[in-house]
Amino acid sequence: MDTTILIAILAVYAVLNVIAFLAFVWDKHKAQNDMWRTKESTLILLALFGPFGATAGMLAVRHKTQKLKFKLVYLFLVLHVIAIAYLAYTGRLDFLLHLFS
């Protein structure tokens, strides 16, 4: 696999996780200050693509941790961990090249 492409994919993945983290933290701030809130569906979608950041954001500010639908965030995290472990274990990172080319 071309190292440049792998680095770009990892950078995009990191950015998605940072965005998810910030979205949860910002929504908590808005909730505390009676401001317009982020849609729950938007937070769930961000968690689907950035579950590490979403989980960290939820736990850092204790936001949405009790709502049933946000238990999906933990499921997304587990699925991402399994997928990453599988790709690393089997050496099939070339799958990412075909997915993004």
Residue pairs with C-beta under 8 A, 6 or more apart in sequence:
1 93
1 94
1 96
1 97
2 97
5 96
5 97
5 100
5 101
6 93
6 96
9 96
9 100
13 50
16 46
16 49
16 50
16 53
17 50
17 51
17 52
17 53
17 54
17 56
18 50
18 53
19 46
19 50
19 53
20 46
20 47
20 49
20 50
20 51
20 52
20 53
20 54
20 57
21 50
21 53
21 54
21 56
21 57
21 60
22 53
22 57
23 38
23 42
23 43
23 46
23 54
23 57
24 43
24 46
24 53
24 54
24 57
24 58
24 60
24 61
24 63
24 64
25 57
25 60
25 61
25 63
26 38
27 37
27 38
27 43
27 63
27 64
28 61
28 62
28 63
29 35
30 36
30 37
30 38
31 37
31 63
40 64
40 67
40 69
40 70
43 54
43 64
43 70
44 69
44 70
44 72
44 73
46 53
46 54
47 54
47 55
47 70
47 72
47 73
47 76
48 76
51 73
51 76
51 77
51 79
51 80
52 77
52 80
54 73
54 76
54 77
55 73
55 74
55 77
57 63
58 64
58 65
58 70
58 73
59 65
64 70
64 73
86 92
87 93
87 95
87 96
